[in-house]
Amino acid sequence: MADQAPSRFARPDGLQLAYRLTPGHGPTIIFLPGYMSDMEGSKAVALEAWAKANGRAMLRMDYAGNGASEGRFADGTLASWRDDAMMLMDALTQGPALLVGSSMGGWLALLVALARPERVAGIVGIAAAPDFTEWGFTDADKALLHTEGRIEEPTPYSDQPYVTTLAFWQSGQALRVLEGDVAIGCPVRLLQGQADPDVPWQIALKLAERLRSCDVQTLLIKDGDHRLSRDADIDMLIRTVATLLDQI
């Protein structure tokens, strides 16, 4: 666990976003957590420890309604969390950035790169889940969202139920990226477990195909799960980030 409280950044609406900024040389690593996750996850913490040991700049953050940030989780949408990430990147970092996105954070990394092509010099996706509002919901799920306004279901990743609101789902549908060319030209590395019960590994291949960049590498881990947080997985993540930082 972290030994001190995170820093705070006030959005224009006054809501306080929590973040941790490690000074160092760039490009700045920016970690984007997944859905119902936060910046204290094992991958983010391990990557920050590596960054500190190697004098690398890094930014961790909690979107509004997640982790130590203010707000209600149910008020968040894909667009609002994308905007939180861009706000902190713009306000707290300068120069090139390497976005590391886990699950939904991988989708957000793509959206940030599309909006800030001049800033994003590379992307690492960990079980990246672009367009999961499309392929991750059955027709019955979508019908329930429209009648009830939300879905609550148990999740192995938290004691709290996994909540999806209609507003989040609609936001995701409006921000799909896999329908055609993904106009991102920077280097991209995709780490994907083939035993992932949440994100089909074929999504990584589809994303790799759609990306405009020619510098795309997809690494499939045959026994890898969704989190990819085993020691060997985290070692692989750090090696991937280190190699890409030396390249960009």
Secondary structure, DSSP 8 states (H G I E B T S, - for coil): --SS--EEEE-TTS-EEEEEEE--EEEEEEEE--TT--TTSHHHHHHHHHHHHTTEEEEEE--TTSTTS-S-GGG--HHHHHHHHHHHHHHH--S-EEEEEETHHHHHHHHHHHH-TTTEEEEEEES--TTHHHHT--HHHHHHHHHHSEEEE--TT-SS-EEEEHHHHHHHHHT--TTS-B---S-EEEEEETT-SSS-HHHHHHHHHHBS-S-EEEEEETT--SS--SHHHHHHHHHHHHHHHHH-
